[in-house]
Amino acid sequence: MNTFIYYSVLYLIAINLITFFFFRNDKKRSKKEAWRIPEKTLMGLCLIGGSIGGLLGMRLFHHKTKHFLFAWGIPIILILQIGLSLFLLLGGLNQLF
């Protein structure tokens, strides 16, 4: 189980860094009126574990903060991910199998 947690933490660090930099790059592109990263991609990265990076990217770069889907969706995704993580870490996984 320790190996699973180790790799999970590494994955979460990586996906959150990637998501954060995607938000930064999209903000830079919006200022230059260049090709943009699709919103589906940004939200998808948040869904697969990058919600902390997405939330930090939104707040730090003031990007997508007025979009309802991002302003409410990312915090809700984060809350659900934290709940699922706590459930699994506190023994919920043992009860499922």
C-alpha positions as CSV (number, residue, x, y, z in Angstrom):
1,M,0.0,0.0,0.0
2,N,2.9,2.4,0.7
3,T,4.0,2.1,-2.9
4,F,0.5,3.0,-4.1
5,I,0.4,6.1,-1.9
6,Y,3.9,7.1,-3.1
7,Y,3.0,6.9,-6.8
8,S,-0.3,8.6,-6.1
9,V,1.4,11.5,-4.5
10,L,3.9,11.8,-7.4
11,Y,1.0,11.7,-9.9
12,L,-0.9,14.4,-8.1
13,I,2.2,16.6,-7.9
14,A,2.9,16.1,-11.6
15,I,-0.7,16.6,-12.8
16,N,-1.2,19.7,-10.7
17,L,2.0,21.3,-12.0
18,I,1.0,20.5,-15.6
19,T,-2.5,22.0,-15.0
20,F,-1.0,25.1,-13.4
21,F,1.3,25.7,-16.3
22,F,-1.6,25.1,-18.8
23,F,-3.6,27.9,-17.1
24,R,-0.6,30.2,-17.2
25,N,0.1,29.5,-20.9
26,D,-3.6,30.0,-21.7
27,K,-3.6,33.4,-19.9
28,K,-0.4,34.4,-21.8
29,R,-2.0,33.3,-25.1
30,S,-5.2,35.3,-24.3
31,K,-3.2,38.5,-23.9
32,K,-1.5,37.9,-27.3
33,E,-4.8,36.9,-29.0
34,A,-3.1,33.6,-30.0
35,W,-4.4,30.1,-30.3
36,R,-6.0,29.2,-27.0
37,I,-6.1,26.0,-25.0
38,P,-9.6,24.6,-25.1
39,E,-11.7,24.9,-22.0
40,K,-12.4,21.2,-22.2
41,T,-8.7,20.5,-21.9
42,L,-8.3,22.8,-18.8
43,M,-11.4,21.3,-17.1
44,G,-10.3,17.8,-18.1
45,L,-6.9,18.3,-16.4
46,C,-8.7,19.4,-13.2
47,L,-11.0,16.3,-13.4
48,I,-8.1,13.9,-13.5
49,G,-6.5,15.3,-10.4
50,G,-5.2,18.8,-11.3
51,S,-7.9,20.7,-9.5
52,I,-5.4,22.3,-7.0
53,G,-3.2,23.5,-9.9
54,G,-6.2,24.7,-11.8
55,L,-7.5,26.7,-8.8
56,L,-4.1,28.2,-8.1
57,G,-3.7,29.1,-11.8
58,M,-7.1,30.7,-11.8
59,R,-6.4,32.8,-8.7
60,L,-2.8,33.7,-9.4
61,F,-3.3,34.7,-13.1
62,H,-6.9,35.9,-12.7
63,H,-7.8,33.6,-15.5
64,K,-11.3,32.1,-16.1
65,T,-12.5,33.6,-12.8
66,K,-15.7,35.0,-14.3
67,H,-16.6,31.7,-16.0
68,F,-19.3,29.9,-14.0
69,L,-18.0,26.5,-15.0
70,F,-14.5,27.3,-13.7
71,A,-15.4,29.5,-10.7
72,W,-17.8,26.9,-9.2
73,G,-16.7,23.7,-11.0
74,I,-13.1,23.5,-10.0
75,P,-13.8,24.1,-6.2
76,I,-16.5,21.5,-6.4
77,I,-14.2,19.0,-8.1
78,L,-11.5,19.7,-5.5
79,I,-13.9,19.0,-2.6
80,L,-15.1,15.8,-4.2
81,Q,-11.5,14.7,-4.8
82,I,-10.5,15.4,-1.2
83,G,-13.6,13.5,0.0
84,L,-12.7,10.5,-2.2
85,S,-9.1,10.6,-1.0
86,L,-10.1,10.7,2.6
87,F,-12.5,7.9,2.1
88,L,-9.9,5.7,0.5
89,L,-7.2,6.6,3.0
90,L,-9.3,6.0,6.0
91,G,-10.2,2.5,5.1
92,G,-13.0,2.8,2.6
93,L,-10.9,0.8,0.1
94,N,-10.8,-2.2,2.5
95,Q,-14.6,-2.1,2.8
96,L,-15.1,-2.1,-1.0
97,F,-13.1,-5.2,-1.6
